[in-house]
Amino acid sequence: MTGDQIAILVILALAMAAFLSGRLRHDMVAMGALIACVAAGLVPSEEAFSGFGHPAVITVACVLVLSRGLQTSGAVDVLARTVLPDSAGRTLSLAALTGLGAALSGFMNNVGAMALLMPVALQLARRLDMTPGRMLMPLAFGTILGGMTTLIGTPPNLIVSGFRASAGGGGGSFSMFDFAPVGLAVALAGLAFIVTVGWRLVPVTRAAAGEAFEVGSYLTEVRVEEKGKADGMNLHQIEAELDKADAQIVGLVRGGLRVSAPRGNRRVQGGDVLVLEADVEGIAEALSKLDLKLEEQVKARDEELEKKERVREKEARREEDEQRRREIDEAASLGDVALEPEPEPVEPESPQESETDADKSEASEGSAESDAREVRRDTEAEEVVLRELVVRPESPLVGRSARDLALRSRFGVNLLGVSRNGRRSTSRLRTLQLQSGDLLLMQGPADVLAEFAAETGCVPLAERELRIPDKRKALLAAGILGLSILATVIGLLPAAVSFAAGVLASMLLRTVPLRSVYTAVDWPVVVLLAALIPVAGAMEATGTAELIATFLVGTLAQGHPVAALAMVLVVTMFLSDVMNNAATAAVMCPIAIGIAATLGVNPDAFLMSVAIGASCAFLTPIGHQNNTLILGPGGFGFGDYWRLGLPLELIVAAVAVPTLLLVWPL
């Protein structure tokens, strides 16, 4: 054993101990290992940060951004409502939920898929009279299983693909669906076990107190669109749809007249305004289910169109005047001035009248310029967000309505809803007099809302993810992701370039809010990957990976390729349970390649075993972020995961090894 091999083993051992202790963040440990390797001369200083340009790192970051686009546009919400049954029993509901989670995880970040479906899982748990944990743990494990089916489903797959490309041999990186044969077989077997038997093994726990943030229902107004789904329905039919969204109709406005208790057989028509009482999620679901539009958004849209039309008319008149002047100038230059009619004599105007007309002309021009500036500002404005603000007792909003305050014209914000401690109001939203303690659902640019809160003495609530679905953006977001995947599958572009192009398209088309492009990236994961890639390269360059592989093959596997393959899978699964799955993949890939080289067998089977094992972290809450997400809402303890996780990992191993041998023969 050389000095370099001893040094890299010591650094790896210290890094593994730090990973397992959990006292430092994974990215800090990885960066520390990289700096130690540079200091020991194991990694050239000029190559220390080459990992940040690695295709796997770029692809991971881009997939996270595209996933945010699916989330913020409401595309996944629409899909969930379409796929999930409304009145099915436990088994069918669990199958639909975990199946949807697995399918989504194949094409977007599995943490994002879990975060999107968590509220749906909690709603299903309430409807089916189940503890939240018995719905959340199957969903978490289902999304983890689904991530192993495609190249972009989970970071370990991208890392494995990168190592295959860098290992040489002419194989290149794995393609989008090379992971599908084995990953799909393992995922289907795991999901079948979870849905039929596994969910019963989840401990019956009570969710942690305070995990939900209840603010009560908002009173809001929505407009029925012409030829929309609700146009022509009666109120009984609409209320049946709204019941599923925990929303109810408390009034109807037609032609400016409000009916506080409309009869159920009354038919609504395009242009009617429904007054709803619902929470934010209920409002979003109602809008999506019935093709409704928020009244304040419709008014803002109409005002914007009128403003642009005024600007166009004034610009057209200005162009006509300039054209007329040019014609007169041309005629004068040709000596045809005499052909112009002489102006008729007019009575001299008084100075006062002249000044008034001049003022009007100047005001008109100023108004045109102002309108043009507002249109340009609106066009270039940053993406709007939703925020919840509490009205303080000393706020100037108390006792005044949205109409009195001219919120849209004065502040550039919309009032979408008011929540008032369960007390119902009979006033229209725009005429409702605000009171101390009211909770306002506001819409506008983030910095404008911050200024509004400061100026009016309102207190912003803790920020949470609030979104109103947008069908156009949802279709665009899904289309961009689909085209990026297609370009990768047919070999038109490398994965990193294809998904980077998708991110650029998302930014241009605003399917991802510009302010969210960089916040959507999980930077600790990016740093972790970028730092460990050079460290893994040092393991290979110093011969350490081959040394470990020789020891494992000779001592544990006794030279048997199938036993070595199973051993790599089990060791990877164990490490993934106690340390980050991306770090596990980065550490195990060079070892797997070394074992294959020692045995003289196909390295693809061993790399695939690393991909499967790194994605199967079911024993602890720290093995995968999805496991961590459900720790509080599910009311779980550290030792609650193994009851479902251990038999699931045994099933994964039993299915994965023979499938690997069949699809990737040694």
Sequence and secondary structure as in RCSB ss.txt:
>XXXX:A:sequence
MTGDQIAILVILALAMAAFLSGRLRHDMVAMGALIACVAAGLVPSEEAFSGFGHPAVITVACVLVLSRGLQTSGA
VDVLARTVLPDSAGRTLSLAALTGLGAALSGFMNNVGAMALLMPVALQLARRLDMTPGRMLMPLAFGTILGGMTT
LIGTPPNLIVSGFRASAGGGGGSFSMFDFAPVGLAVALAGLAFIVTVGWRLVPVTRAAAGEAFEVGSYLTEVRVE
EKGKADGMNLHQIEAELDKADAQIVGLVRGGLRVSAPRGNRRVQGGDVLVLEADVEGIAEALSKLDLKLEEQVKA
RDEELEKKERVREKEARREEDEQRRREIDEAASLGDVALEPEPEPVEPESPQESETDADKSEASEGSAESDAREV
RRDTEAEEVVLRELVVRPESPLVGRSARDLALRSRFGVNLLGVSRNGRRSTSRLRTLQLQSGDLLLMQGPADVLA
EFAAETGCVPLAERELRIPDKRKALLAAGILGLSILATVIGLLPAAVSFAAGVLASMLLRTVPLRSVYTAVDWPV
VVLLAALIPVAGAMEATGTAELIATFLVGTLAQGHPVAALAMVLVVTMFLSDVMNNAATAAVMCPIAIGIAATLG
VNPDAFLMSVAIGASCAFLTPIGHQNNTLILGPGGFGFGDYWRLGLPLELIVAAVAVPTLLLVWPL
>XXXX:A:secstr
  HHHHHHHHHHHHHHHHHHH SS HHHHHHHHHHHHHHTTSS GGGTTGGGG HHHHHHHHHHHHHHHHHHHTH
HHHHHHHHS SS  HHHHHHHHHHHHHHHHTTS HHHHHHHHHHHHHHHHHHTT  HHHHHHHHHHHHHHHHTTS
TTSSHHHHHHHHHHHHT TT  S  TTTTHHHHHHHHHHHHHHHHHTGGGGS      TT S     EEEEEEE 
TTSTTTT BHHHHHHHHHTTT EEEEEEETTEEESS  TT B  TT EEEEEE HHHHHHHHHHHTEEEHHHHHH
HHHHHHHHHHHHHHHHHHHHHHHHHHHHHHHHHTT GGGS          HHHHHHHHHHHHHHHHHHHHHHHHH
HHHHH   EEEEEEEE TT TTTT  HHHHTIIIIIS EEEEEE TT    S TTT    TT EEEEEEEHHHHH
HHHHHHTEEE          HHHHHHHHHHHHHHHHHHHTTSS HHHHHHHHHHHHHHTTSS GGGTTTTS HHH
HHHHHHHHHHHHHHHHTTHHHHHHHHHHHHTSTT HHHHHHHHHHHHHHHHHHS HHHHHHHHHHHHHHHHHHHT
S HHHHHHHHHHHHH   SSTTSSHHHHHTTTTTT  GGGSHHHHHHHHHHHHHHHHHHHHHHS  
